[in-house]
Amino acid sequence: MNAAPDALEAAFGAARAAPRRVIFPEGEAEVIRAAAARLAAEGLAVPMLIGGAAQGCETIDPADDPRLPELADCLRARRPKLSEGAARRMLTRPVYVAGALVATGHADAMVAGAVTPTKRVIEAASLTVGLAEGVATPSSFFLMAVPSRPLIFADCGFNVSPTAEELADIAVASARSGAALLGEARTAFLSFSTLGSGAGTEVDKVRTALSLARERARELAFDGEFQADTALNAAIAAKKGAEGPVAGQANVLIFPNLDAGNIAYKLVQELAGAQAIGPILQGFAKPVADLSRGATVDDVVAVTAITLALG
């Protein structure tokens, strides 16, 4: 694997210290089988595969699994109007089986997305694992292994055009993820405007979201609205009159919409040679990850370690 930031090395260390059970519902994918075998061999996790087999991994056949009635009950508990037959039919889909195994405590985390669209992964996680208490907006982030410093980018993979309230939810969740992975989160709300240099409904949305985030998590450091250079470059921040612990020193970047976030992470990945680890889902009651469908074995291993670090 290419050089990784201290955050990733720390996640690997934590995973090795207490390997946990990770369910992979896409065991038919070669990349998943190879990654699961490596996770087992390196003592990073106890992998469980649906639809495939790999060295050192448990293989699960949902059709013959004695826990199927318990998993069906789990689905029906979340959706009381769901019939037993409908619940059983849902459990013919591996991603729902995996989510239900996490929800019932038979697995500690789920990693999917190599062949399953993000929307389906999130639907399955929502109907099985459910959202964490107080969370209304599931979201995702990338850990960007930039050579100079690790950064968290959010939301780059799921929420297309978040409202101010949703953007605040994304920021609070991302800041908490940042604190867990980077030791400290300095969270900047990004815009084309810096502290009133621009105007419009999009700028107003970012300002409202900043205010809401500060109210919801007073213990965390949020600031903005900032242009990207103000958030990352202390000299530029000083010239623009931006002060405080976040200006010029941000390590968690909150993008105003999916267009901005997705374009930004791919540009940094291609032009700066950064490793983009994710997308990691956040806001669920238990750890869930959504892989890029172009994920390599290294990516799957890294995403699994980060997901466990957040759990």
C-alpha positions as CSV (number, residue, x, y, z in Angstrom):
1,M,0.0,0.0,0.0
2,N,1.1,3.5,-0.7
3,A,2.2,5.7,2.2
4,A,-0.8,6.3,4.4
5,P,-1.5,9.1,6.9
6,D,-1.0,8.6,10.6
7,A,-4.8,8.3,10.9
8,L,-4.9,5.2,8.8
9,E,-1.9,3.6,10.6
10,A,-3.7,4.3,13.9
11,A,-6.8,2.6,12.5
12,F,-4.8,-0.4,11.5
13,G,-3.2,-0.6,14.9
14,A,-6.6,-0.4,16.7
15,A,-8.0,-3.1,14.4
16,R,-5.2,-5.5,15.1
17,A,-5.5,-4.9,18.8
18,A,-9.1,-6.2,18.9
19,P,-10.1,-7.8,15.6
20,R,-13.9,-7.6,15.1
21,R,-16.4,-9.4,12.8
22,V,-17.0,-7.7,9.5
23,I,-19.7,-8.9,7.1
24,F,-19.1,-8.6,3.4
25,P,-22.3,-9.2,1.4
26,E,-20.5,-9.2,-2.0
27,G,-18.4,-12.3,-1.6
28,E,-18.9,-13.1,-5.3
29,A,-16.6,-10.2,-6.2
30,E,-12.9,-11.1,-6.5
31,V,-11.7,-7.8,-5.0
32,I,-13.8,-8.6,-1.8
33,R,-12.5,-12.1,-1.5
34,A,-8.9,-11.0,-1.9
35,A,-9.4,-8.1,0.6
36,A,-11.1,-10.4,3.1
37,A,-8.3,-12.9,2.9
38,R,-5.8,-10.2,3.6
39,L,-7.8,-8.7,6.5
40,A,-7.8,-12.2,8.1
41,A,-4.2,-12.9,7.3
42,E,-3.0,-9.6,8.8
43,G,-5.2,-9.9,11.9
44,L,-7.2,-6.8,11.1
45,A,-10.7,-8.3,11.2
46,V,-12.7,-11.5,11.4
47,P,-14.2,-11.4,7.9
48,M,-17.6,-13.0,7.1
49,L,-18.5,-13.6,3.4
50,I,-21.9,-14.0,1.7
51,G,-21.7,-15.6,-1.7
52,G,-18.1,-16.5,-1.7
53,A,-15.2,-18.1,0.2
54,A,-11.7,-17.0,1.1
55,Q,-8.8,-18.2,3.2
56,G,-9.4,-17.5,6.9
57,C,-12.9,-16.2,6.4
58,E,-16.3,-17.5,7.5
59,T,-18.7,-18.3,4.7
60,I,-22.4,-17.6,5.2
61,D,-25.2,-19.2,3.2
62,P,-28.4,-17.3,4.0
63,A,-30.7,-19.9,2.6
64,D,-29.4,-22.5,5.2
65,D,-28.6,-20.1,8.1
66,P,-30.4,-21.0,11.3
67,R,-30.5,-17.3,12.2
68,L,-32.9,-16.5,9.4
69,P,-36.1,-16.2,11.6
70,E,-34.2,-13.9,13.9
71,L,-33.1,-11.7,11.0
72,A,-36.7,-11.6,9.6
73,D,-37.9,-10.5,13.1
74,C,-35.3,-7.8,13.0
75,L,-36.7,-6.4,9.8
76,R,-40.3,-6.6,11.0
77,A,-39.4,-4.8,14.2
78,R,-38.3,-1.8,12.2
79,R,-41.2,-2.0,9.8
80,P,-44.2,-3.4,11.7
81,K,-46.4,-3.5,8.6
82,L,-43.9,-5.8,6.9
83,S,-45.3,-9.4,6.6
84,E,-43.1,-12.4,7.4
85,G,-43.1,-13.5,3.8
86,A,-42.0,-10.0,2.6
87,A,-39.2,-10.0,5.2
88,R,-38.0,-13.4,4.0
89,R,-38.0,-12.1,0.4
90,M,-35.9,-9.1,1.5
91,L,-33.5,-11.6,3.1
92,T,-32.8,-13.2,-0.3
93,R,-30.7,-10.0,-1.0
94,P,-27.2,-10.4,0.6
95,V,-27.0,-6.7,1.6
96,Y,-30.1,-7.0,3.8
97,V,-28.8,-10.2,5.3
98,A,-25.5,-8.4,6.1
99,G,-27.3,-5.4,7.7
100,A,-29.5,-7.6,9.8
101,L,-26.6,-9.6,11.0
102,V,-25.0,-6.4,12.2
103,A,-28.3,-5.1,13.7
104,T,-28.7,-8.4,15.7
105,G,-25.1,-8.4,16.9
106,H,-23.9,-11.4,14.9
107,A,-21.4,-9.0,13.1
108,D,-19.8,-5.8,14.2
109,A,-19.7,-3.9,10.9
110,M,-20.9,-4.2,7.3
111,V,-18.7,-3.2,4.2
112,A,-20.5,-3.2,0.8
113,G,-20.6,-1.2,-2.4
114,A,-18.1,-3.0,-4.7
115,V,-21.0,-4.1,-6.9
116,T,-24.0,-2.6,-5.1
117,P,-25.1,1.0,-5.7
118,T,-24.7,3.4,-2.8
119,K,-28.5,4.0,-2.7
120,R,-29.1,0.3,-2.1
121,V,-26.4,0.0,0.6
122,I,-28.0,3.0,2.5
123,E,-31.5,1.6,2.1
124,A,-30.4,-1.7,3.5
125,A,-28.5,-0.1,6.4
126,S,-31.5,2.2,7.2
127,L,-33.9,-0.7,7.3
128,T,-31.7,-3.0,9.3
129,V,-29.1,-1.1,11.4
130,G,-31.0,2.1,11.5
131,L,-29.8,5.6,12.3
132,A,-28.0,6.6,15.5
133,E,-30.0,8.4,18.2
134,G,-30.4,12.0,17.3
135,V,-29.3,11.6,13.7
136,A,-31.8,12.6,10.9
137,T,-29.4,12.6,7.9
138,P,-27.1,9.8,7.0
139,S,-24.0,11.0,5.1
140,S,-20.6,10.0,3.9
141,F,-17.0,11.2,4.0
142,F,-13.7,10.4,2.4
143,L,-10.4,10.4,4.3
144,M,-8.0,12.1,1.9
145,A,-4.5,10.9,2.4
146,V,-2.9,14.1,1.0
147,P,0.9,14.0,1.3
148,S,1.0,17.2,3.4
149,R,-1.8,16.3,5.9
150,P,-4.8,14.0,6.2
151,L,-8.2,15.7,5.5
152,I,-11.8,14.7,5.7
153,F,-14.1,15.7,2.8
154,A,-17.9,15.5,3.2
155,D,-20.4,14.9,1.8
156,C,-18.8,13.6,-1.5
157,G,-20.9,10.5,-2.1
158,F,-24.6,10.7,-1.0
159,N,-26.5,13.9,-0.2
160,V,-27.0,15.8,-3.5
161,S,-28.3,19.1,-2.5
162,P,-28.6,19.2,1.3
163,T,-30.7,21.8,3.1
164,A,-29.1,24.0,5.8
165,E,-30.4,21.5,8.4
166,E,-29.0,18.6,6.6
167,L,-25.7,20.3,6.0
168,A,-25.5,21.0,9.7
169,D,-26.1,17.2,10.4
170,I,-23.4,16.3,7.9
171,A,-20.9,18.7,9.5
172,V,-21.6,17.5,13.1
173,A,-21.2,13.8,12.0
174,S,-18.0,14.6,10.0
175,A,-16.5,16.6,12.9
176,R,-17.1,13.7,15.2
177,S,-15.5,11.3,12.6
178,G,-12.6,13.7,12.3
179,A,-12.1,13.8,16.0
180,A,-12.0,10.0,16.2
181,L,-9.6,9.6,13.2
182,L,-7.4,12.7,13.3
183,G,-7.4,13.4,17.1
184,E,-8.9,16.8,16.7
185,A,-11.5,18.2,14.2
186,R,-11.3,21.8,12.8
187,T,-14.3,21.9,10.6
188,A,-14.8,24.5,7.8
189,F,-18.0,25.2,5.9
190,L,-16.9,25.9,2.3
191,S,-18.4,28.3,-0.1
192,F,-17.5,30.6,-3.0
193,S,-17.7,33.3,-0.3
194,T,-15.4,34.1,2.6
195,L,-17.1,35.9,5.6
196,G,-19.5,37.8,3.5
197,S,-17.4,38.5,0.4
198,G,-20.2,36.9,-1.7
199,A,-24.0,36.8,-1.4
200,G,-26.9,34.6,-2.5
201,T,-29.1,31.8,-1.4
202,E,-26.3,29.2,-1.4
203,V,-24.2,31.4,0.9
204,D,-27.1,32.0,3.2
205,K,-27.6,28.2,3.4
206,V,-24.0,27.7,4.4
207,R,-24.2,30.4,7.1
208,T,-27.4,29.0,8.5
209,A,-25.9,25.5,8.6
210,L,-22.9,26.8,10.4
211,S,-25.1,28.4,13.1
212,L,-27.1,25.2,13.5
213,A,-24.0,23.1,13.8
214,R,-22.6,25.4,16.5
215,E,-25.8,25.1,18.4
216,R,-26.0,21.3,18.1
217,A,-22.3,20.6,19.1
218,R,-20.9,23.4,21.1
219,E,-17.9,21.3,22.0
220,L,-16.7,21.2,18.4
221,A,-14.8,23.8,16.4
222,F,-16.8,25.0,13.3
223,D,-16.2,28.1,11.2
224,G,-17.0,29.7,7.8
225,E,-18.2,30.5,5.4
226,F,-14.8,30.1,3.9
227,Q,-13.4,29.7,0.4
228,A,-11.1,26.7,0.2
229,D,-7.8,28.6,0.4
230,T,-9.0,30.5,3.5
231,A,-9.8,27.2,5.2
232,L,-6.4,25.6,4.3
233,N,-3.8,28.4,4.1
234,A,-3.1,30.4,7.2
235,A,-1.4,33.3,5.3
236,I,-4.4,33.7,3.1
237,A,-6.8,33.4,6.0
238,A,-5.0,36.2,7.8
239,K,-5.2,38.5,4.7
240,K,-8.9,37.9,4.5
241,G,-9.4,38.7,8.2
242,A,-10.4,35.1,9.2
243,E,-9.3,34.2,12.7
244,G,-9.7,31.4,15.1
245,P,-8.6,27.7,15.4
246,V,-10.2,26.7,12.1
247,A,-9.2,29.4,9.6
248,G,-6.2,28.3,7.6
249,Q,-5.9,25.1,9.7
250,A,-9.1,23.1,8.8
251,N,-8.8,19.4,8.5
252,V,-12.5,18.7,8.0
253,L,-14.1,20.3,4.9
254,I,-17.8,20.5,4.5
255,F,-18.9,21.1,0.9
256,P,-22.2,22.8,0.1
257,N,-23.5,20.1,-2.2
258,L,-22.5,16.9,-3.9
259,D,-21.3,18.5,-7.1
260,A,-18.7,20.5,-5.2
261,G,-17.6,17.6,-2.9
262,N,-17.4,14.9,-5.5
263,I,-15.5,17.1,-8.0
264,A,-13.1,18.3,-5.3
265,Y,-12.2,14.8,-4.0
266,K,-11.6,13.5,-7.5
267,L,-9.5,16.5,-8.5
268,V,-7.3,16.1,-5.3
269,Q,-7.0,12.4,-6.0
270,E,-5.9,12.8,-9.6
271,L,-3.8,16.0,-9.4
272,A,-2.3,15.6,-6.0
273,G,-1.9,11.9,-6.0
274,A,-3.9,11.6,-2.8
275,Q,-5.4,8.3,-1.7
276,A,-9.2,8.7,-1.2
277,I,-10.3,6.3,1.4
278,G,-14.1,5.8,1.4
279,P,-16.8,6.7,1.1
280,I,-17.4,5.9,4.8
281,L,-21.0,6.2,5.9
282,Q,-21.8,8.0,9.1
283,G,-24.9,8.5,11.1
284,F,-25.9,4.8,11.5
285,A,-26.3,3.1,14.8
286,K,-23.5,0.6,14.0
287,P,-20.6,0.8,11.5
288,V,-21.4,0.6,7.8
289,A,-19.2,1.4,4.8
290,D,-20.0,2.0,1.2
291,L,-17.2,1.2,-1.2
292,S,-16.5,2.9,-4.5
293,R,-17.3,0.5,-7.3
294,G,-13.8,1.0,-8.5
295,A,-12.3,0.0,-5.2
296,T,-9.0,-1.9,-5.1
297,V,-8.0,-4.5,-2.6
298,D,-6.0,-1.8,-0.8
299,D,-9.1,0.4,-0.7
300,V,-11.3,-2.3,0.8
301,V,-8.7,-3.0,3.5
302,A,-8.3,0.7,4.3
303,V,-12.1,1.4,4.3
304,T,-12.6,-1.6,6.6
305,A,-10.0,-0.4,9.1
306,I,-11.4,3.1,9.2
307,T,-15.0,1.8,9.6
308,L,-13.9,-0.2,12.6
309,A,-12.0,2.7,14.1
310,L,-15.3,4.7,14.1
311,G,-17.2,1.9,15.7
